[in-house]
Amino acid sequence: MSGAQEFPPLFEASPELLARAGQIKLLVSDVDGVLTDGHIYMAGNGEAFKAFNIMDGFGIKALAEAGIAFAVITGRQSEIVAKRMQELGVRWVFQGQGDKLSAFATLKTQLRVGDEQIAHVGDDLPDLPLIRRVGLGVAVANAYPELKAHAHYVTRRAGGQGAVREVCDLLLAGHGQLDTLLNRYRHA
């Protein structure tokens, strides 16, 4: 199409990174700072508010269609998170997890997956043990530097700004299913 605007690639992926992504059967995500921008808004009555990126939600649903499970493990407890994950059809939601490795072990058992078949996306030090353990460790663009140093991939987008969608697209590409998704809408 002449005059079409050129967009940068959705992500930068080496053959090694795509091979890692192709092995993933489960994406585990932190919430605050990853699915949200890390801000928590408090009303005078103590009610908390969080903003989720709609593009991340689409990516999570696309993963489910491709047979890749999605789970959250977060240190905080929030009805907002429970409601959003329910809207997205996410079955595995672990909140109030001071020790994320315990929830991680439960997920591995329930889903019968090994470390190399799991990707984890995080933003801060509580995510470091998982980032170091999984087959594909991902840090969001605005993650704590130590987390970035141990990640296999650092997103172009910040947490709450489509970073999880970027990871979803990477996993779909690794499984050879991203073009199928894109073409569904290109040719609609």
Residue frames as a rotation matrix with the C-alpha (Angstrom) as fourth column:
MET 1
0.596 0.803 0.000 0.00
0.803 -0.596 0.000 0.00
0.000 0.000 -1.000 0.00
SER 2
-0.284 -0.731 0.620 1.65
0.679 -0.610 -0.408 3.25
0.677 0.305 0.670 -1.07
GLY 3
-0.215 0.118 0.970 1.92
-0.355 -0.934 0.035 6.01
0.910 -0.337 0.243 1.50
ALA 4
0.718 0.467 -0.515 1.38
0.256 0.512 0.820 3.57
0.647 -0.721 0.248 4.38
GLN 5
0.498 -0.521 0.693 3.03
-0.819 -0.545 0.178 4.60
0.285 -0.657 -0.698 7.61
GLU 6
0.035 -0.583 -0.812 5.91
0.015 0.812 -0.583 2.37
0.999 0.008 0.037 8.66
PHE 7
0.800 0.214 0.561 5.79
-0.554 -0.098 0.827 1.13
0.232 -0.972 0.040 12.22
PRO 8
-0.335 -0.931 0.143 8.77
-0.918 0.288 -0.274 -0.28
0.214 -0.223 -0.951 14.10
PRO 9
-0.423 0.160 -0.892 8.69
-0.011 0.983 0.182 -4.02
0.906 0.087 -0.414 14.76
LEU 10
0.642 0.759 0.110 6.48
-0.184 0.013 0.983 -5.13
0.744 -0.651 0.148 17.65
PHE 11
0.820 -0.495 0.288 9.60
-0.231 0.175 0.957 -6.40
-0.524 -0.851 0.029 19.44
GLU 12
0.211 -0.820 -0.532 13.21
-0.912 0.030 -0.408 -7.22
0.351 0.572 -0.742 18.67
ALA 13
0.696 0.117 0.709 13.84
-0.459 0.832 0.313 -10.94
-0.553 -0.543 0.632 18.76
SER 14
-0.376 -0.857 -0.352 16.93
-0.916 0.287 0.278 -12.92
-0.137 0.427 -0.894 17.94
PRO 15
0.000 0.334 -0.942 16.52
-0.495 0.819 0.290 -16.50
0.869 0.466 0.166 16.72
GLU 16
-0.787 -0.343 -0.513 17.57
0.256 0.574 -0.778 -17.65
0.561 -0.743 -0.364 20.21
LEU 17
-0.854 0.507 0.118 14.88
-0.400 -0.492 -0.773 -15.51
-0.334 -0.707 0.623 21.85
LEU 18
-0.047 0.861 -0.507 12.22
-0.975 0.071 0.210 -16.79
0.217 0.504 0.836 19.46
ALA 19
-0.284 -0.125 -0.951 13.32
-0.115 0.989 -0.095 -20.36
0.952 0.082 -0.296 20.19
ARG 20
-0.988 -0.044 -0.147 12.93
0.143 0.080 -0.986 -19.70
0.055 -0.996 -0.073 23.94
ALA 21
-0.550 0.832 -0.070 9.52
-0.766 -0.536 -0.354 -18.15
-0.332 -0.141 0.933 23.32
GLY 22
-0.119 0.490 -0.863 8.48
-0.767 0.506 0.393 -21.19
0.630 0.709 0.316 21.30
GLN 23
-0.655 -0.214 -0.725 8.99
0.201 0.875 -0.440 -23.44
0.729 -0.434 -0.530 24.34
ILE 24
-0.941 0.218 0.258 6.69
-0.333 -0.466 -0.820 -21.44
-0.058 -0.858 0.511 26.63
LYS 25
-0.508 0.814 -0.281 3.40
0.523 0.551 0.650 -22.97
0.684 0.183 -0.706 27.79
LEU 26
0.477 0.615 -0.627 2.74
0.875 -0.264 0.407 -20.57
0.085 -0.743 -0.664 30.69
LEU 27
-0.338 -0.491 0.803 3.24
0.272 -0.867 -0.417 -16.82
0.901 0.077 0.427 31.07
VAL 28
0.239 0.305 -0.922 3.33
0.970 -0.034 0.240 -15.63
0.042 -0.952 -0.304 34.68
SER 29
-0.140 -0.225 0.964 3.04
0.348 -0.923 -0.164 -11.91
0.927 0.313 0.208 35.38
ASP 30
-0.747 -0.020 -0.664 3.37
0.610 -0.417 -0.674 -9.59
-0.264 -0.909 0.324 38.31
VAL 31
0.307 0.916 0.257 0.59
0.950 -0.310 -0.031 -7.01
0.051 0.253 -0.966 38.54
ASP 32
0.887 0.072 -0.457 1.66
0.190 -0.957 0.218 -3.66
-0.422 -0.280 -0.862 39.99
GLY 33
0.127 -0.851 -0.509 4.24
-0.532 -0.491 0.690 -2.09
-0.837 0.183 -0.515 37.68
VAL 34
-0.865 -0.368 0.341 3.65
0.049 0.615 0.787 -4.72
-0.499 0.697 -0.514 34.97
LEU 35
-0.385 0.823 0.419 -0.07
0.906 0.248 0.344 -4.99
0.179 0.511 -0.840 34.21
THR 36
0.834 0.529 -0.155 -0.46
0.549 -0.822 0.151 -1.52
-0.047 -0.212 -0.976 35.74
ASP 37
0.455 -0.686 0.568 1.84
0.085 -0.601 -0.794 1.49
0.886 0.410 -0.215 35.67
GLY 38
-0.388 -0.647 -0.657 2.68
0.676 0.285 -0.680 0.93
0.627 -0.707 0.327 39.32
HIS 39
-0.801 0.189 0.568 0.58
-0.414 -0.860 -0.298 3.79
0.433 -0.474 0.767 40.63
ILE 40
-0.443 0.740 -0.506 -2.08
0.844 0.534 0.043 3.09
0.302 -0.408 -0.861 43.23
TYR 41
-0.613 0.341 0.713 -4.71
-0.218 -0.940 0.263 5.78
0.760 0.006 0.650 43.56
MET 42
-0.675 0.341 -0.655 -6.39
0.730 0.439 -0.524 6.02
0.108 -0.831 -0.545 46.95
ALA 43
-0.004 0.772 0.636 -9.76
0.203 -0.622 0.756 7.69
0.979 0.133 -0.154 47.54
GLY 44
-0.368 -0.104 0.924 -10.53
-0.710 -0.610 -0.352 9.45
0.600 -0.786 0.150 50.81
ASN 45
0.589 0.665 0.460 -12.51
-0.808 0.471 0.354 6.42
0.019 -0.580 0.814 51.98
GLY 46
-0.077 -0.748 0.659 -9.47
-0.614 0.556 0.560 4.18
-0.786 -0.361 -0.502 51.44
GLU 47
0.760 0.388 0.522 -10.71
0.153 0.674 -0.723 2.65
-0.632 0.629 0.453 48.20
ALA 48
-0.308 -0.943 -0.125 -7.83
-0.098 -0.099 0.990 1.88
-0.947 0.317 -0.062 45.82
PHE 49
0.846 0.491 -0.206 -7.87
-0.222 -0.026 -0.975 2.33
-0.484 0.871 0.087 42.05
LYS 50
-0.321 -0.909 0.265 -5.57
0.053 0.263 0.963 0.84
-0.946 0.324 -0.036 39.41
ALA 51
0.470 0.411 -0.781 -5.50
-0.741 -0.297 -0.602 1.28
-0.480 0.862 0.165 35.65
PHE 52
-0.015 -0.396 0.918 -5.00
0.275 0.881 0.385 -1.70
-0.961 0.258 0.096 33.33
ASN 53
-0.548 -0.250 -0.798 -3.95
-0.659 -0.459 0.596 -1.42
-0.515 0.853 0.087 29.69
ILE 54
0.488 0.867 0.100 -6.62
-0.571 0.404 -0.714 -2.79
-0.660 0.291 0.692 27.35
MET 55
0.378 -0.428 -0.821 -3.96
-0.814 0.268 -0.515 -3.98
0.440 0.863 -0.248 24.88
ASP 56
-0.722 -0.611 0.324 -2.52
-0.690 0.601 -0.403 -6.27
0.051 -0.515 -0.856 27.55
GLY 57
-0.143 0.776 0.614 -5.97
-0.500 0.479 -0.721 -7.80
-0.854 -0.411 0.320 27.99
PHE 58
0.714 0.377 -0.590 -6.24
-0.689 0.228 -0.688 -8.52
-0.125 0.898 0.422 24.27
GLY 59
-0.133 -0.876 -0.464 -2.82
-0.818 0.362 -0.447 -10.17
0.560 0.320 -0.765 24.33
ILE 60
-0.691 -0.067 0.720 -3.77
-0.606 0.597 -0.526 -12.36
-0.394 -0.799 -0.453 27.30
LYS 61
0.361 0.894 0.268 -6.91
-0.462 0.420 -0.781 -13.53
-0.810 0.158 0.565 25.48
ALA 62
0.571 -0.232 -0.787 -4.86
-0.774 0.168 -0.611 -14.20
0.274 0.958 -0.084 22.32
LEU 63
-0.592 -0.797 0.123 -2.50
-0.782 0.530 -0.327 -16.38
0.195 -0.290 -0.937 24.36
ALA 64
-0.315 0.553 0.771 -5.43
-0.474 0.612 -0.633 -18.39
-0.822 -0.565 0.070 25.68
GLU 65
0.717 0.602 -0.351 -6.68
-0.571 0.218 -0.792 -18.96
-0.401 0.768 0.500 22.12
ALA 66
0.271 -0.726 -0.632 -3.19
-0.761 0.240 -0.602 -20.20
0.589 0.644 -0.488 21.22
GLY 67
0.736 0.099 -0.670 -3.15
0.186 0.921 0.341 -22.65
0.651 -0.376 0.660 24.14
ILE 68
-0.466 -0.884 -0.030 -0.68
0.374 -0.166 -0.913 -20.71
0.802 -0.436 0.408 26.27
ALA 69
0.389 0.627 -0.675 -1.79
0.857 0.021 0.515 -20.32
0.337 -0.779 -0.529 29.89
PHE 70
-0.234 -0.386 0.892 -1.56
-0.025 -0.915 -0.402 -17.03
0.972 -0.117 0.204 31.79
ALA 71
0.400 0.309 -0.863 -1.25
0.839 0.255 0.480 -16.54
0.369 -0.916 -0.157 35.54
VAL 72
0.276 -0.350 0.895 -0.55
-0.309 -0.914 -0.263 -13.70
0.910 -0.204 -0.360 37.95
ILE 73
0.258 -0.272 -0.927 1.50
0.915 0.376 0.145 -13.83
0.309 -0.886 0.346 41.11
THR 74
0.066 -0.149 0.987 1.43
0.019 -0.988 -0.151 -10.60
0.998 0.028 -0.062 43.08
GLY 75
-0.765 -0.470 -0.440 2.49
0.453 0.093 -0.887 -9.51
0.458 -0.878 0.141 46.52
ARG 76
-0.848 0.505 0.162 -0.57
-0.520 -0.731 -0.442 -7.33
-0.105 -0.459 0.882 47.06
GLN 77
-0.620 0.766 0.166 -4.17
0.717 0.640 -0.275 -8.34
-0.317 -0.051 -0.947 47.65
SER 78
-0.801 0.320 -0.506 -6.77
-0.396 -0.917 0.047 -6.49
-0.449 0.238 0.861 45.57
GLU 79
0.003 0.899 0.438 -10.39
0.301 0.416 -0.858 -7.02
-0.954 0.134 -0.269 44.56
ILE 80
0.463 0.107 -0.880 -9.63
-0.661 -0.620 -0.423 -4.91
-0.591 0.777 -0.216 41.49
VAL 81
-0.563 -0.750 -0.347 -7.08
-0.813 0.428 0.394 -7.49
-0.147 0.505 -0.851 40.32
ALA 82
-0.698 0.360 0.619 -9.46
0.145 0.918 -0.370 -10.37
-0.702 -0.169 -0.692 41.01
LYS 83
0.364 0.915 -0.174 -12.20
0.042 -0.203 -0.978 -8.68
-0.930 0.349 -0.113 38.98
ARG 84
0.270 -0.317 -0.909 -9.94
-0.895 -0.431 -0.116 -7.82
-0.355 0.845 -0.400 36.03
MET 85
-0.795 -0.607 0.012 -8.50
-0.569 0.753 0.331 -11.33
-0.210 0.256 -0.944 35.87
GLN 86
-0.364 0.765 0.532 -12.00
0.275 0.634 -0.723 -12.79
-0.890 -0.117 -0.441 36.02
GLU 87
0.520 0.547 -0.656 -13.02
-0.398 -0.525 -0.753 -10.55
-0.756 0.652 -0.055 33.08
LEU 88
0.004 -0.642 -0.767 -10.07
-0.999 -0.030 0.020 -11.92
-0.036 0.766 -0.642 31.11
GLY 89
0.827 0.402 -0.392 -10.81
-0.426 0.904 0.028 -15.54
0.366 0.144 0.919 32.02
VAL 90
-0.235 -0.969 -0.076 -7.56
-0.549 0.197 -0.812 -15.98
0.802 -0.149 -0.578 33.95
ARG 91
0.659 0.533 -0.531 -7.90
0.018 0.695 0.719 -19.01
0.752 -0.484 0.448 36.23
TRP 92
0.267 -0.674 -0.689 -4.59
0.908 0.415 -0.054 -18.81
0.322 -0.612 0.723 38.08
VAL 93
0.305 -0.076 0.949 -4.50
-0.140 -0.990 -0.035 -15.74
0.942 -0.122 -0.313 40.30
PHE 94
0.200 -0.361 -0.911 -2.19
0.917 0.396 0.044 -15.75
0.345 -0.844 0.410 43.33
GLN 95
0.345 -0.008 0.939 -2.48
-0.094 -0.995 0.026 -12.59
0.934 -0.097 -0.344 45.44
GLY 96
0.772 -0.069 0.632 -0.83
-0.625 -0.269 0.733 -11.63
0.119 -0.961 -0.250 48.72
GLN 97
0.862 -0.478 -0.168 2.25
0.449 0.874 -0.186 -13.69
0.236 0.085 0.968 47.88
GLY 98
0.749 -0.663 0.017 5.22
-0.546 -0.602 0.582 -12.51
-0.376 -0.445 -0.813 49.92
ASP 99
-0.386 -0.816 0.430 7.09
-0.338 0.559 0.757 -15.58
-0.858 0.147 -0.492 48.63
LYS 100
0.254 0.526 -0.812 6.34
-0.925 -0.114 -0.363 -15.86
-0.284 0.843 0.457 44.93
LEU 101
-0.645 -0.591 -0.484 8.26
-0.712 0.696 0.098 -19.13
0.279 0.407 -0.870 44.63
SER 102
-0.757 0.440 0.484 5.60
-0.063 0.687 -0.724 -20.99
-0.651 -0.578 -0.492 46.62
ALA 103
0.329 0.904 -0.272 2.84
-0.368 -0.143 -0.919 -19.94
-0.870 0.402 0.286 44.20
PHE 104
0.026 -0.448 -0.894 5.19
-1.000 -0.003 -0.027 -20.69
0.010 0.894 -0.447 41.31
ALA 105
-0.912 -0.383 0.148 5.69
-0.397 0.915 -0.079 -24.27
-0.105 -0.131 -0.986 42.58
THR 106
-0.275 0.902 0.333 1.91
0.007 0.349 -0.937 -24.70
-0.962 -0.255 -0.102 42.84
LEU 107
0.439 0.420 -0.794 1.45
-0.727 -0.354 -0.588 -23.52
-0.528 0.836 0.150 39.24
LYS 108
-0.433 -0.699 -0.569 4.13
-0.894 0.414 0.171 -25.88
0.116 0.583 -0.804 37.97
THR 109
-0.895 0.131 0.425 2.41
-0.055 0.916 -0.397 -28.81
-0.442 -0.379 -0.813 39.65
GLN 110
-0.001 1.000 -0.008 -1.12
-0.056 -0.008 -0.998 -27.87
-0.998 -0.001 0.056 38.57
LEU 111
0.639 0.255 -0.726 -0.16
-0.655 -0.316 -0.687 -27.20
-0.405 0.914 -0.034 34.96
ARG 112
0.641 -0.450 0.622 2.52
0.374 0.891 0.258 -29.90
-0.670 0.068 0.739 34.72
VAL 113
0.863 -0.423 0.277 5.14
0.076 -0.433 -0.898 -27.60
0.500 0.796 -0.341 33.24
GLY 114
0.278 -0.868 -0.412 8.87
0.958 0.221 0.182 -27.31
-0.067 -0.445 0.893 33.83
ASP 115
0.150 -0.308 -0.940 10.83
0.351 -0.872 0.341 -24.12
-0.924 -0.381 -0.023 34.47
GLU 116
-0.807 -0.590 0.002 11.98
0.181 -0.245 0.953 -23.98
-0.562 0.769 0.304 30.82
GLN 117
-0.518 0.706 0.483 8.32
0.782 0.161 0.602 -23.91
0.348 0.689 -0.636 29.68
ILE 118
0.488 0.665 -0.566 7.49
0.850 -0.509 0.134 -20.84
-0.199 -0.547 -0.813 31.75
ALA 119
-0.361 -0.492 0.792 8.00
0.516 -0.813 -0.269 -17.14
0.777 0.312 0.547 31.08
HIS 120
0.237 0.412 -0.880 7.79
0.939 -0.329 0.099 -14.56
-0.248 -0.850 -0.465 33.84
VAL 121
-0.123 -0.223 0.967 7.46
0.498 -0.857 -0.134 -10.80
0.858 0.465 0.217 33.41
GLY 122
0.430 0.202 -0.880 8.23
0.900 -0.178 0.399 -8.49
-0.076 -0.963 -0.259 36.31
ASP 123
0.601 -0.138 0.787 9.43
0.208 -0.924 -0.321 -5.07
0.771 0.357 -0.527 37.33
ASP 124
0.388 -0.418 0.822 11.12
-0.811 -0.579 0.088 -5.21
0.439 -0.700 -0.563 40.75
LEU 125
-0.523 -0.836 0.164 13.23
-0.805 0.422 -0.416 -7.30
0.278 -0.350 -0.894 43.10
PRO 126
-0.117 0.488 0.865 10.45
-0.620 0.644 -0.448 -9.65
-0.775 -0.589 0.228 44.33
ASP 127
0.862 0.447 -0.240 10.34
-0.442 0.430 -0.787 -10.93
-0.248 0.784 0.568 40.73
LEU 128
0.095 -0.941 -0.324 14.07
-0.992 -0.062 -0.112 -11.68
0.085 0.332 -0.939 40.56
PRO 129
-0.457 -0.310 0.833 13.93
-0.478 0.876 0.064 -15.29
-0.750 -0.369 -0.549 41.84
LEU 130
0.452 0.688 0.567 11.40
0.196 0.544 -0.816 -16.15
-0.870 0.480 0.111 39.14
ILE 131
0.801 -0.208 -0.562 13.21
-0.581 -0.496 -0.645 -14.24
-0.144 0.843 -0.518 36.38
ARG 132
-0.188 -0.982 0.017 16.36
-0.973 0.188 0.137 -16.23
-0.138 0.009 -0.990 37.16
ARG 133
-0.429 0.063 0.901 14.54
-0.295 0.933 -0.205 -19.58
-0.854 -0.354 -0.381 37.23
VAL 134
0.499 0.838 0.223 12.26
-0.052 0.286 -0.957 -19.60
-0.865 0.466 0.186 34.18
GLY 135
0.061 -0.408 0.911 12.95
0.867 0.474 0.154 -20.41
-0.495 0.780 0.383 30.55
LEU 136
-0.229 -0.092 0.969 12.17
0.684 -0.723 0.093 -16.82
0.692 0.685 0.228 29.50
GLY 137
-0.059 0.112 -0.992 12.66
0.886 -0.452 -0.103 -14.07
-0.459 -0.885 -0.073 32.05
VAL 138
-0.085 0.148 0.985 11.29
0.728 -0.666 0.163 -10.68
0.680 0.731 -0.051 31.02
ALA 139
-0.434 -0.041 -0.900 11.69
0.704 -0.639 -0.310 -7.26
-0.562 -0.768 0.306 32.61
VAL 140
0.671 0.672 0.313 9.50
0.735 -0.547 -0.402 -4.31
-0.099 0.500 -0.860 31.62
ALA 141
0.259 -0.603 0.754 11.25
0.555 -0.547 -0.627 -1.24
0.791 0.581 0.193 30.20
ASN 142
0.184 -0.133 0.974 11.00
-0.535 -0.845 -0.014 0.67
0.824 -0.519 -0.227 33.47
ALA 143
0.816 0.096 -0.570 12.04
0.307 0.764 0.568 -2.25
0.490 -0.638 0.594 35.69
TYR 144
0.797 -0.589 0.133 14.59
-0.367 -0.298 0.881 -2.04
-0.479 -0.752 -0.453 38.47
PRO 145
0.318 -0.728 -0.608 18.10
-0.933 -0.125 -0.339 -2.29
0.171 0.675 -0.718 36.94
GLU 146
-0.561 -0.550 0.618 19.02
-0.681 0.732 0.033 -5.54
-0.471 -0.402 -0.785 38.75
LEU 147
0.224 0.732 0.644 15.99
-0.023 0.664 -0.747 -7.23
-0.974 0.153 0.166 37.22
LYS 148
0.842 0.060 -0.536 16.91
-0.507 -0.248 -0.825 -6.03
-0.182 0.967 -0.179 33.74
ALA 149
-0.089 -0.991 -0.105 20.44
-0.994 0.082 0.065 -7.41
-0.056 0.110 -0.992 34.21
HIS 150
-0.678 -0.156 0.718 19.07
-0.319 0.943 -0.097 -10.93
-0.662 -0.295 -0.689 34.73
ALA 151
0.372 0.927 0.045 16.28
-0.297 0.166 -0.940 -10.90
-0.879 0.337 0.337 32.12
HIS 152
-0.307 -0.356 0.883 16.48
0.698 0.546 0.463 -12.66
-0.647 0.758 0.081 28.78
TYR 153
-0.337 0.311 0.889 14.39
0.763 -0.463 0.451 -9.84
0.552 0.830 -0.081 27.31
VAL 154
-0.619 0.203 -0.759 13.56
0.409 -0.741 -0.532 -6.25
-0.670 -0.640 0.376 28.28
THR 155
0.223 0.817 0.531 10.39
0.935 -0.026 -0.353 -4.87
-0.275 0.576 -0.770 26.74
ARG 156
-0.651 -0.319 0.689 10.30
0.574 -0.801 0.170 -1.66
0.498 0.506 0.704 24.75
ARG 157
0.068 0.803 0.593 7.13
-0.101 -0.585 0.804 -0.63
0.993 -0.115 0.041 26.57
ALA 158
-0.774 -0.297 0.559 6.82
-0.523 -0.196 -0.829 0.25
0.356 -0.934 -0.004 30.22
GLY 159
-0.826 0.500 -0.261 4.63
0.563 0.703 -0.434 -1.58
-0.033 -0.505 -0.862 32.71
GLY 160
-0.119 0.895 -0.430 0.98
0.483 -0.326 -0.812 -0.64
-0.867 -0.305 -0.394 32.29
GLN 161
0.059 0.061 -0.996 1.75
-0.630 -0.772 -0.085 0.73
-0.774 0.633 -0.007 28.82
GLY 162
0.776 0.345 -0.528 1.42
-0.630 0.452 -0.631 -2.45
0.021 0.822 0.569 26.78
ALA 163
-0.278 -0.956 0.089 4.50
-0.960 0.280 0.006 -4.34
-0.030 -0.084 -0.996 28.00
VAL 164
-0.308 0.220 0.925 2.53
-0.257 0.917 -0.304 -7.53
-0.916 -0.332 -0.226 28.62
ARG 165
0.806 0.585 -0.084 1.02
-0.194 0.129 -0.972 -7.31
-0.558 0.800 0.218 25.13
GLU 166
0.335 -0.786 -0.520 4.55
-0.927 -0.175 -0.333 -7.08
0.171 0.593 -0.787 23.76
VAL 167
-0.610 -0.545 0.575 5.46
-0.680 0.733 -0.026 -10.28
-0.407 -0.406 -0.818 25.62
CYS 168
0.201 0.771 0.604 2.27
-0.099 0.629 -0.771 -11.98
-0.975 0.095 0.203 24.41
ASP 169
0.846 0.086 -0.527 3.15
-0.511 -0.157 -0.845 -11.08
-0.155 0.984 -0.089 20.81
LEU 170
-0.165 -0.978 -0.128 6.68
-0.983 0.174 -0.065 -12.42
0.086 0.115 -0.990 21.33
LEU 171
-0.502 0.029 0.864 5.32
-0.363 0.900 -0.241 -15.73
-0.785 -0.435 -0.442 22.62
LEU 172
0.609 0.777 0.160 2.85
-0.106 0.280 -0.954 -15.96
-0.786 0.564 0.253 19.74
ALA 173
0.564 -0.496 -0.660 5.69
-0.819 -0.231 -0.526 -15.31
0.108 0.837 -0.536 17.29
GLY 174
-0.484 -0.804 0.345 7.80
-0.852 0.524 0.027 -18.01
-0.202 -0.281 -0.938 18.94
HIS 175
-0.327 0.481 0.813 4.91
0.003 0.861 -0.508 -20.45
-0.945 -0.164 -0.283 18.48
GLY 176
-0.956 -0.112 0.271 4.45
0.266 0.054 0.962 -19.37
-0.123 0.992 -0.022 14.85
GLN 177
-0.192 0.981 0.040 1.00
0.980 0.193 -0.038 -17.93
-0.045 0.032 -0.998 15.57
LEU 178
-0.368 0.039 -0.929 1.49
0.286 -0.946 -0.153 -14.16
-0.885 -0.322 0.337 15.50
ASP 179
-0.957 -0.004 -0.291 0.98
-0.268 -0.382 0.885 -13.86
-0.114 0.924 0.364 11.73
THR 180
-0.596 0.795 -0.108 -2.25
0.666 0.566 0.486 -15.87
0.448 0.217 -0.867 12.04
LEU 181
-0.054 0.555 -0.830 -3.54
0.853 -0.407 -0.328 -13.39
-0.520 -0.725 -0.451 14.61
LEU 182
-0.562 -0.235 -0.793 -2.47
-0.058 -0.945 0.321 -10.36
-0.825 0.227 0.518 12.58
ASN 183
-0.989 0.133 -0.060 -3.93
-0.046 0.105 0.993 -11.74
0.139 0.985 -0.098 9.38
ARG 184
-0.403 0.892 -0.203 -7.29
0.914 0.380 -0.144 -12.37
-0.051 -0.244 -0.969 11.04
TYR 185
0.266 0.480 -0.836 -7.67
0.501 -0.810 -0.305 -8.58
-0.824 -0.338 -0.456 11.38
ARG 186
-0.636 -0.552 -0.540 -5.72
-0.191 -0.565 0.803 -7.50
-0.748 0.613 0.254 8.30
HIS 187
-0.968 0.213 -0.131 -8.08
-0.064 0.295 0.953 -9.41
0.242 0.931 -0.272 6.05
ALA 188
-0.573 0.804 -0.162 -11.34
0.587 0.264 -0.766 -8.90
-0.572 -0.533 -0.623 7.91
